[in-house]
């Protein structure tokens, strides 16, 4: 099978996932030893695929909420800052870290192609 035909077959096989991702405000997620962790909005993934990149079959992708992921990162960051501040207090280090919460609403435009 030629590379172009194979690429088109992969893109066509991903169409139901694209429809679901766009309907549910989800992004494509992939994690492997070779590629690492990849998050791609539907628009970004289409752009990359049009340039011959990230051409992976549906079984290599999972749909996930980027907002939920960010909420988890925010929680973890808060826990680390709290741990740092507790240690700083014990060591009498005057530097206290603060975390500013961003008001992220679902569907908010961020710096990625959506």
C-alpha positions in Angstrom: 0.0 0.0 0.0 1.5 3.4 -0.9 2.2 5.9 1.8 -0.4 8.3 0.5 -3.2 5.7 0.4 -2.3 4.5 3.9 -2.3 8.1 5.2 -5.7 8.7 3.7 -7.0 5.4 5.2 -5.8 6.4 8.6 -7.4 9.9 8.3 -10.7 8.4 7.2 -10.7 5.8 10.0 -10.3 8.7 12.5 -13.3 10.6 11.3 -15.7 9.2 13.9 -13.2 10.2 16.7 -12.9 13.7 15.2 -16.7 14.0 15.2 -16.9 12.8 18.9 -14.0 15.0 20.0 -15.6 18.1 18.4 -19.0 17.3 19.9 -17.7 16.7 23.4 -14.9 19.3 23.5 -12.2 16.6 23.8 -8.7 16.3 22.5 -6.7 13.4 21.2 -4.3 11.9 23.7 -1.5 9.5 23.0 1.3 8.2 25.2 4.1 5.8 24.2 7.7 5.2 24.9 8.6 6.3 21.4 6.5 9.5 21.1 6.0 10.4 24.8 2.8 12.1 25.8 0.9 13.9 23.0 -2.1 16.1 23.4 -3.7 17.4 20.2 -6.9 19.4 19.6 -8.9 18.2 16.6 -7.8 21.2 14.6 -4.2 20.8 15.5 -4.3 17.1 14.7 -5.9 17.7 11.3 -3.2 20.3 10.5 -0.4 18.0 11.6 -1.8 15.1 9.5 -2.2 17.3 6.5 1.6 17.8 6.7 2.2 14.0 7.2 2.7 14.0 10.9 0.9 12.2 13.8 -0.6 9.7 11.3 -1.6 7.1 13.9 -4.5 4.7 13.6 -7.5 5.1 16.0 -6.2 2.4 18.4 -3.3 4.7 19.2 -5.5 7.6 20.3 -7.8 8.2 23.3 -10.2 11.1 23.7 -9.7 13.1 26.8 -10.9 16.4 28.3 -8.1 19.0 28.3 -10.0 21.0 30.9 -10.1 18.0 33.3 -6.4 17.5 32.7 -5.7 21.1 33.5 -7.7 20.9 36.7 -5.6 17.9 37.8 -2.4 19.8 37.1 -3.7 22.8 39.0 -4.5 20.5 42.0 -1.0 18.9 41.9 0.6 22.3 41.6 -1.3 23.5 44.7 -0.2 20.5 46.6 3.5 21.0 45.7 3.3 24.7 46.6 1.8 23.8 49.9 4.5 21.3 50.6 7.2 23.8 49.6 5.7 26.5 51.9 5.6 24.0 54.8 9.2 23.1 54.3 10.2 26.8 54.0 8.5 27.5 57.2 10.3 24.7 59.0 13.6 25.9 57.6 12.7 29.6 58.3 13.2 30.4 54.6 11.3 33.7 54.0 10.3 32.9 50.5 6.6 31.9 50.2 5.2 30.7 47.0 1.7 31.7 45.9 -0.3 30.3 43.0 -2.6 32.4 41.0 -5.7 30.6 39.7 -6.6 31.2 36.1 -10.3 31.4 35.3 -10.5 28.7 32.7 -14.0 28.2 31.4 -14.8 25.2 29.0 -14.5 26.4 25.4 -12.2 29.2 26.3 -9.7 30.1 23.6 -6.2 29.2 24.4 -3.0 29.4 22.4 -3.6 26.2 20.5 -5.4 25.7 17.2 -8.8 24.3 18.0 
